[in-house]
Structure formats: structure tokens, C-alpha cells
């Protein structure tokens, strides 16, 4: 049973070596969207998420919107367990998979097949599951014998096909996705959209951070807006 619950979750982290404090304060606010809580010598504490609470159940597809640096990526990483809350609690049920950085773990010197295994294992897949996905990844990428060749010999479009196929081959209970669209040519984007729609329907909980209001409305049935680390639920008209 997939579920994800945040109870008054706050995430703070330190920023060190604060030379040029006034300029740095401004840059920190721009880049993180958070607030500077306090200063102590050369250390500043930045609040990236502030008292965030929500509950997600199976069937929820959440669109996460907000300006650059609003805290969307921090929230996704906290959902995944990559970041730990400074305050508050998180309750998770089900296996979590992330699509936060496409191509993470890819080695251009390895073959397509070797990279399929490498990236899948880094996503938390088991070797037996990776083997089951190989044929389906072959069909989607249409790379044929190129899968036996080093990835450094691929065009950018071929790399995009391989990365996206691997990233969408998993079937977790909770799937967290950070702005990944716009890869490849028009034909590939159409195939990618169809594949993504099927994936969203197959997972228990889907969370998608994006600046594309059309994409968010296409895939999601709930909508969260982040502003400077504060979260509120909104309706589709506000996206």
C-alpha cells in the first residue's frame, strides 16, 4: 500500500565561508528560495522547507510548481529520503524510485547494455529485475546493435533514448520526477510522453516537479505550490 505523509517537516542546512555577506545573502535567497535563519561567524542556516505537511495515498498524482529555487528539488529529495528533516517526521510505505537527474551513473566508456545495468542498479533495481526489462528497453530505444557499443559513440538523441528508457523501466510504489522533458526530437518526445503516461498509471503515487503547466495538468490530479519553502495545495486554475 503506497503512502507518503509529511508532518510539519522543516529542512535547514548550513552555508559556510560567508565572505561578502550582504551580496552572498542576496545570492542565497535567489538560488535557494529559502530564508536565512541566523548567522554565526562564517556559518549561515538556510531554511529550504518550512513546516511542510501533507498526506499522499495510492492514486495521487501530484504536480509540484513554484519559481526557480522555491524548494521543489529539496522537497523531492526529502520525499525520497536523500535529505533528512531538521524537524518534523516523514512516514513512507512502498518502494520509492526517483528520476531527479537523468543519466546519473552513466559511463560513456561502457556499452549501452552495461549502462542499462549500471543505471538501473543505482536506481535501486535488483539484477533479476534489470534482466526482465532489457527486451522492453531494446524495443523502446530502437538502438539495435548500438547497445553493444560504448555510449561515447552515440549521438545526443541516442543517449536521450537510452537514459529515458532506463529511467522509466522501473515500476515503484512511489515515483518522484524532476523536470525531465524536452529531450530529443519531436517523434521521440511523443513516444516519451506515451511511455510516461503508462508509467504514471502503473505507480501508486506520482510526484512531478515542472515549470510546464501543460505537463503538470496532463499528468496530475493534485497540485502543490511551493513559495520560499512554504507549501500549499492549490487547484488546477492556479497552475
C-alpha positions in Angstrom: 0.0 0.0 0.0 1.7 3.2 -1.2 1.5 6.2 1.2 3.6 9.2 2.0 3.0 11.6 4.9 4.9 14.8 6.0 4.2 16.1 9.5 5.4 19.7 9.9 8.7 18.9 8.1 11.4 21.6 8.1 14.7 21.2 6.3 17.6 23.5 7.1 21.2 23.4 6.0 24.4 25.4 6.7 26.2 27.6 4.2 29.8 28.1 5.1 32.5 30.7 4.4 30.3 33.7 4.2 32.7 36.3 2.8 31.0 39.2 1.3 27.9 38.7 3.5 25.4 41.2 2.0 25.9 40.0 -1.6 26.0 36.4 -0.5 22.7 36.8 1.4 21.1 38.1 -1.8 22.5 35.2 -3.9 21.5 32.6 -1.4 17.9 33.9 -1.4 17.8 33.8 -5.2 19.4 30.3 -5.6 17.5 28.5 -2.8 14.2 30.4 -2.4 14.6 29.8 1.3 15.2 32.2 4.1 18.4 32.9 6.1 17.6 31.9 9.7 20.6 33.1 11.6 24.3 33.9 11.3 27.1 32.6 13.5 30.6 33.6 12.4 31.1 32.3 8.9 28.1 30.0 9.0 24.5 30.8 7.9 21.5 28.5 8.3 19.2 28.4 5.3 15.6 27.1 5.6 14.7 25.3 2.4 11.4 23.8 3.7 9.3 25.3 6.5 6.6 23.3 8.4 5.5 21.3 5.3 2.6 18.9 5.9 0.6 16.7 3.5 -0.6 13.2 3.0 -0.5 11.2 -0.2 -2.3 7.9 -0.9 -2.4 5.5 -3.8 -3.9 7.2 -6.9 -2.5 10.6 -6.1 -0.6 12.3 -9.0 0.9 15.5 -7.6 2.1 18.4 -9.7 4.7 20.4 -7.8 5.1 24.0 -9.1 6.9 27.1 -8.0 9.6 29.6 -9.1 13.3 28.6 -9.5 14.7 27.9 -6.1 11.3 27.6 -4.4 12.3 24.3 -2.8 10.9 21.8 -5.3 14.1 19.8 -5.7 14.7 19.9 -2.0 11.2 18.6 -1.3 11.6 15.7 -3.8 14.9 14.7 -2.3 13.3 14.8 1.2 10.4 12.7 0.0 13.0 10.2 -1.4 14.9 10.1 1.9 18.0 11.7 0.4 17.7 14.6 2.7 16.6 14.2 6.4 14.3 16.7 8.1 15.7 19.0 10.7 12.3 19.0 12.4 9.1 17.0 11.8 8.5 13.4 10.7 8.0 11.5 7.5 6.1 8.3 7.1 6.6 6.2 3.9 5.1 3.0 2.7 6.2 1.4 -0.5 9.3 1.4 -2.7 10.4 4.8 -3.9 12.1 5.5 -7.2 13.4 8.8 -8.4 14.0 10.5 -11.8 15.8 13.5 -10.4 18.9 13.7 -12.7 18.6 11.8 -16.0 21.8 10.0 -16.8 23.1 9.8 -13.2 25.6 7.0 -13.1 26.1 6.7 -16.9 29.7 5.9 -18.0 30.4 6.8 -21.6 33.1 4.2 -21.9 30.7 1.4 -21.1 28.3 -0.2 -23.7 24.6 0.6 -23.8 23.9 -2.8 -22.2 26.4 -2.2 -19.4 24.9 1.2 -18.7 21.4 -0.2 -18.6 22.6 -2.4 -15.7 24.7 0.3 -14.0 22.0 2.9 -14.0 19.2 0.5 -13.0 21.2 -0.7 -10.0 21.8 2.8 -8.9 18.0 3.4 -9.1 17.6 0.5 -6.6 16.6 -2.2 -9.1 17.6 -5.8 -8.5 19.7 -7.7 -11.1 16.9 -10.1 -11.8 14.5 -7.1 -12.5 17.0 -5.5 -14.8 17.2 -8.6 -16.9 13.5 -8.6 -17.3 13.5 -5.0 -18.6 16.2 -5.5 -21.2 14.0 -6.6 -24.1 11.5 -3.8 -23.4 14.3 -1.2 -23.3 15.7 -2.5 -26.6 12.3 -2.0 -28.2 11.8 1.5 -26.9 15.3 2.8 -27.8 15.5 1.1 -31.2 19.2 1.3 -30.9 19.8 -2.3 -32.1 23.5 -3.3 -32.2 24.5 0.1 -30.9 23.6 -1.2 -27.4 26.8 -3.3 -27.7 28.9 -0.3 -28.4 30.4 2.4 -26.0 28.0 5.2 -25.2 30.6 7.7 -26.3 29.9 6.7 -29.9 26.2 7.7 -29.6 24.6 10.9 -30.8 22.8 13.1 -28.2 19.5 11.7 -29.4 20.6 8.1 -28.9 21.8 8.9 -25.4 18.5 10.6 -24.6 16.6 7.5 -25.7 18.7 5.2 -23.6 18.6 7.3 -20.5 14.8 7.9 -20.6 14.2 4.2 -21.3 16.1 3.1 -18.3 14.6 5.8 -16.0 11.1 4.7 -17.0 11.6 1.0 -16.9 11.1 0.7 -13.1 7.6 0.2 -11.5 7.9 1.6 -8.0 5.1 2.3 -5.5 6.1 6.0 -5.3 7.7 7.7 -8.3 9.4 11.2 -7.9 10.2 13.1 -11.1 12.1 16.4 -11.6 11.7 18.3 -14.9 13.0 15.8 -17.4 11.1 16.6 -20.6 12.2 18.3 -23.8 14.7 15.6 -24.7 15.3 14.5 -28.3 13.3 15.3 -31.4 9.5 15.7 -31.8 9.0 12.0 -32.6 11.0 10.9 -29.5 9.1 13.3 -27.3 5.8 11.8 -28.4 7.0 8.3 -27.6 8.4 9.6 -24.3 5.0 11.2 -23.4 3.1 8.0 -24.2 5.6 5.9 -22.1 5.4 8.4 -19.3 1.6 8.3 -19.2 1.7 4.5 -19.0 4.2 4.7 -16.2 2.1 7.2 -14.2 -0.9 4.9 -14.4 1.1 1.9 -13.1 2.6 3.5 -10.0 0.8 4.1 -6.7 1.9 7.7 -6.1 3.4 10.1 -8.6 5.0 13.4 -7.8 6.2 15.6 -10.7 8.0 18.9 -10.4 7.9 21.1 -13.5 7.7 24.6 -14.9 5.4 23.3 -17.7 1.8 24.0 -16.6 0.5 21.9 -19.6 2.6 18.9 -18.5 1.5 19.2 -14.9 -2.2 19.4 -15.8 -1.8 16.5 -18.2 -0.3 14.1 -15.6 -1.6 15.2 -12.3 -4.8 15.3 -10.2 -3.5 17.3 -7.2 -1.3 20.4 -7.3 1.1 21.8 -4.7 2.7 25.2 -4.9 6.0 26.0 -3.1 7.0 29.6 -2.3 10.2 30.2 -0.4 9.9 26.8 1.3 6.3 27.1 2.3 3.8 24.6 0.6 0.1 25.0 0.0 -2.3 22.9 -2.1 -4.0 24.7 -4.9 -6.4 23.8 -7.8 -5.6 23.4 -11.5 -6.6 27.0 -12.3 -3.6 28.3 -10.3 -1.1 26.2 -12.2 
